[in-house]
Amino acid sequence: MLPEFYETNLKRELGRAEYLLLKILINLLQSIKTVSLEALATGLPIPILFESRRKKIQRFLSLNYINIEEIWFPIIKSWLEIYFPLNKVVYLVIDRTNWGCINLLMISVVWIRGLSQYILSY
């Protein structure tokens, strides 16, 4: 389900068990389409108690090295190197929104290919 460069970077940064748990969580998110610890813990196919599954997900999400610098920046760098030659013009559109006590940062990549324009947001 993940592009190869995602898998390469994730395997390098995560241990085997953490990488497998991440893949399971991604599949769960895609199938149940609900982002809550309880829903993920209910769907997590590990033969342990519900509360243990919930705590396992919490511990995974609170790991110090699950952060933007160590996980996402290398993935974004690989993505840019694969899809954009050095002489290609790429525009970054950045928007920050404060939603209650949560800061949301949206970065979109806009590039022109032939007559078409593509926008990719993360």
Residue pairs with C-beta under 8 A, 6 or more apart in sequence:
1 23
1 26
1 27
1 30
2 10
2 23
2 26
5 75
5 78
5 79
5 82
6 75
8 78
9 71
9 74
9 75
9 78
10 19
10 22
10 71
10 75
11 19
12 74
13 65
13 70
13 71
13 74
14 22
18 60
18 63
21 56
21 57
21 60
22 60
24 44
24 45
25 40
25 44
25 57
25 60
28 40
28 43
28 44
29 35
29 40
31 43
32 39
32 40
32 43
34 40
37 54
37 57
37 58
38 54
40 57
41 50
41 51
41 53
41 54
41 56
41 57
42 50
42 53
44 53
44 56
44 57
46 53
46 56
48 56
60 66
65 71
76 122
80 90
84 90
84 111
88 111
89 111
89 112
90 109
90 110
90 111
91 109
91 110
91 111
92 107
92 108
92 109
92 110
93 107
93 108
93 109
93 110
94 105
94 106
94 107
94 108
95 105
95 106
95 108
96 103
96 104
96 105
96 106
97 103
97 104
97 106
98 104
106 121
106 122
107 121
107 122
108 119
108 120
108 121
108 122
109 119
109 120
109 121
110 117
110 118
110 119
110 120
111 117
111 118
112 118
